[in-house]
Amino acid sequence: MRVEIITPDKALFKGEATSVVVPGISGSMGFLNNHAPLITVLKAGEVKVTTANGEEQFTVKGGVVEVSNNTVIVLAE
């Protein structure tokens, strides 16, 4: 799936991933290919992106995540 992690200053990540884990308000949420469409708010924490080359982590202070059509877009603070 395609993943973008964007802050007001720059894009932290753009590329393909096999899974994404985000810090949701009610706890961690994970996304895989063909996940149901979703928009939700994030709390401060780590966004973990698993790619073919391993796992990358990005610290966010909050934000919003949108999942749709095998695309995950994180608008992070």
Wavefront OBJ file of the C-alpha trace (Angstrom):
o trace
v 0.000 0.000 0.000
v 1.043 3.606 -0.513
v 1.929 5.582 2.629
v 2.517 9.304 3.125
v 3.444 10.947 6.425
v 3.253 14.713 6.079
v 3.951 17.533 8.565
v 3.399 21.257 7.988
v 7.150 21.565 7.313
v 7.934 18.551 5.133
v 7.075 15.029 4.038
v 8.613 12.531 6.477
v 7.836 9.443 4.387
v 6.404 8.657 0.966
v 6.514 5.135 -0.381
v 5.239 1.584 -0.319
v 4.687 -0.328 2.919
v 3.297 -3.655 4.063
v 1.843 -2.297 7.324
v 1.386 0.912 9.305
v 0.744 1.302 13.050
v -0.443 4.660 14.408
v -1.168 5.993 17.931
v -4.955 6.376 17.901
v -6.825 8.197 20.664
v -8.181 4.876 22.014
v -4.949 2.916 21.452
v -2.689 1.716 18.668
v -4.263 0.980 15.294
v -2.713 -1.111 12.548
v -3.421 -1.038 8.819
v -2.717 -3.635 6.140
v -3.642 -3.817 2.452
v -7.370 -3.598 1.686
v -8.243 -2.010 5.047
v -11.719 -0.504 5.278
v -11.874 3.269 4.693
v -11.271 5.253 7.878
v -10.499 8.752 9.124
v -9.481 9.216 12.752
v -7.538 11.490 15.106
v -4.071 10.620 16.401
v -2.480 11.334 19.761
v 1.214 11.904 20.395
v 3.353 8.820 19.821
v 5.174 6.749 17.217
v 4.004 5.945 13.688
v 5.604 2.654 12.630
v 5.909 1.857 8.938
v 7.004 -1.618 7.850
v 8.538 -1.779 4.367
v 10.381 -4.465 2.426
v 13.605 -3.007 3.914
v 12.495 -3.128 7.564
v 10.667 -0.878 10.016
v 10.871 2.904 10.287
v 9.485 4.980 13.167
v 8.366 8.603 13.143
v 7.457 10.611 16.248
v 4.264 12.663 15.954
v 2.605 15.090 18.369
v -0.864 14.265 17.076
v -2.719 14.621 13.819
v -5.153 12.817 11.536
v -4.916 9.590 9.533
v -6.957 8.714 6.449
v -7.098 5.184 5.031
v -8.703 4.665 1.614
v -8.050 2.545 -1.492
v -4.791 1.015 -0.188
v -3.463 4.470 0.675
v -2.615 5.670 4.192
v -2.111 9.413 4.628
v -0.928 10.719 8.007
v -1.218 14.488 8.486
v 0.982 14.898 11.542
v 1.806 17.736 13.902
l 1 2 3 4 5 6 7 8 9 10 11 12 13 14 15 16 17 18 19 20 21 22 23 24 25 26 27 28 29 30 31 32 33 34 35 36 37 38 39 40 41 42 43 44 45 46 47 48 49 50 51 52 53 54 55 56 57 58 59 60 61 62 63 64 65 66 67 68 69 70 71 72 73 74 75 76 77
